[in-house]
């Protein structure tokens, strides 16, 4: 998608997610232009502003370059079974099926970390996750599901993540998988590369297209990474098989 050629609907979707970096701010009505100085005679430099007596001259402060998003920390390797995959839960059970945009496909399965709890949209990370899904219009899809990565229970009765994932894919038959965060990518794909190497290209899990992106807690720490996350969401949407 051309990020410089957005229609009003796409701009509204970006605002839902909090991405406001790709177009200039509209001019404010009534704003006055900065006055220009009158020309000086025959190239004579304009007189500099006079400082108050006894005030030392102030050197201009150099402008710092804009901060760029840093990649997620590599972190230590997660041992096998360090995180468990919870069974999928439906996110928007009240969404009318007849109002679902066909381009969203037959269903979505999202795997994420850091949004555990009864309400996955609670807290700052949950609210950002909700905004990201709303930007995709998934709040209009009754078959959008979330699998949460969490620590194993003390009882030790958790099913292996591979078994939970296989059962979810067989039952839900989603059009696309959205893997949010490095832990989700490692658990589902079994890949150990840094997140930056896994983003930007489609993967496949049991024949289902999968896209890797940043998780909500990381985007809260590094807001400048939101445009990259938006590109990942657009990629996932483009891979969704249109519903019939």
N, C-alpha and C positions, 0 to 999 in steps of 0.2 A: 504494500500500500504506500502511495506517495504521501509522506508525512507533511508535505507542504501544500497539498491540495485536498483539504478536508471539507466535507459538507457540514452543515449545522448539526446534523444528527451525530456525526462522528466527533465533532468538537464537544458536544454535550456528553458523549460517552467518556471522553478523556477527562472532562471536568469531574465526572462521577468518581473517577479513579484518583484524581488529584494531580494529573499531568497537565501543566499549563506552560510548557516550555517551548512549544513548537510553533507559536504564532505570536506576532507583536501585540502588545496591549493596545486596545483601541484608543484613539485620541480622545481626550476629555473635551466635551463641548465648552466653549468659552475660554479655552486655554490660550494664553497670550504667548506670542513668540518672544524669544529672548532679544532684548534690544541690542542693536549693533552700535559700535562706537563710531563717531564721525571720523573720516579720514584725516590724517595729519598732513601737513604741508611737506611736499617734496621728499616723501619717504622718511621723515623724521619719526623716530619711534615714539609711540604713545607714552606719556609719562606714567611711570609705575605708581601704584598706590603707595602713599607714604605711611609708614608705620608710626605709631606714637613714639614720642621721644623716650629713649631709654629702653625700647623693646628690641631684643635681639632678633636678627633675621631668622625666619623659619624656612628651612629647606623643604621643598615639596616631597611628600611621602610617595615612594614608588608604588605603583599599582600592582597588586598581587594577581597572578593569573587565576582564572576561575578554577575552583576545586573540581576534580574529576572523580567519578565514583571509583572506589577501590574494590578490587575483587573480593569475594567472600573469603574469609580466612580458611586456609587449608585444613587446619585442625588435625587431631589424631585419628587414625583409622578406627572405625567402629568395629568391634568384634562381632562375629556372627551371633544373631539373636539379641543384640544390644537394644534394638527397638522393635516393638510389636506393631502390627497393623490391625487397627480396629475394624470391625465389620462396617460396611457402608451405611450411611444414613442419608435420607432424602433431605435436600436443603429447602426446596420450595414446594411442599406437597399441595398447596392451595393454588398453584399456577394453573389456569385453564388450558388444557391441551390445545384447544382450537386457536388460542392466541400465541402459541409458540412459533417463532420465526422458523420457517423450514430450513434456512441455512445453518441453524444450530445443530442439525442432525437429530438422530434418534435418542441420544442421551450422552451425558458427560460423566466421567469418573475423575474426581480430583483427589490427589494424595498430598497431604500437607502436614507440617509439623508446627507446633506452637499454638494451636487453636483448639486444644482439648477442652472438654467441659460440656455441660448440658447445652450451652448456647455457643456454637462456633463463631458467632458474630459479636461476642462480647469482648470488651477491652479494645485497646488501640489496634492490636494486630487483627482482631476479628472484624472490626469496623473497616479496616483497609481491605481485608479479604472480601468483605461484602461489596465494597465499592468496585473492586476489580471484577467481580462476577456480574455486577450490575452493568458495568461498562460493556461487558460481552452480551448483555441482555439475558443472562442465564436465570435471572429472577422470574423470567416468563416461561421457564422450562420446568415442567413437573418431574422430569427425569434427570435432574442434576444431583449427583451423589458425592459425598465426601467421605474419604477414608482417612482417619487421623493416625499419625504415628505417635506412639506413646511408649513410656517405659513399661517393662513387663510387670505384671502383678506379682505380689509376694506369694500367691498360691501356686504360681508356676503352671497354670492351666491354659495359658495363651496358645492359640494355634500359630503355627509358623506363618510368617508373612506371605510366603509363596502360596501356601494353601488358601489363605484368606483372599489373596488377589485372584487366584484361579477361580475360586467359587464366585467372586464378584463379577468377573468378566463373563463367566458362563451364564450367570443369572440375569445380569443387567444388559449385556451386549451393547456397551457404549460405542458411540461413534469415534470418540477421542479420549485420550488420557492426558490430564494436565498434572505434571509432577512439580510441586512447588518446594524448592530447596534441595540442597545437596543430599541430605539424608533420604529424602523421597526418591531422588534419582538413583542413589546407591541401593536402596531397598528394592525398588521395582526393576531397575535395569541391570543391577549387579555390576555397575561400572564404578571405577575408582578415580576417574579423571576429575580435575577441578570443574566446578560448575560452568565456568566460562567456556570450556571446550565442549560441553554437552548442550549448551544453548544454541539457538539459531539454526538448527537442523532437525528434521523429524526423525524419530526413532519408531520402533514397532515392538509391541508386546503381544504375543499370541495373535498376530495379525491386526492388532488395533493400533492406529497411529498414536504416538506419544510425543509430547513437547515438554521440555524442561524449562523452568523459569525460576526467578528469585522467589523466596517465600516472603510473607508479609512482615515478619520481624526484621528481616534484613532491609527491606524497603523503608521501614521506619527509621533505621539507622542511617541509610544512605538514600535520601530522596532523589538524588540525581540519577539513580538507576531505574527510576520509574519509566522513562521512555523505552529503555530496553525491555522491561517487563511488558509494556504495551505491545511492542513488536512481537514478543513471544505469544501473547494472547491472540493477536491477529493471525499469527501462523497457525495456532491451534484451531481457530475458527475456520481457517481456509481448508483444513484437513478433515473437518467434520463432514461425514457423508450426509447430504441433504435428506431430510425425512420425506417419505412418500405418503 
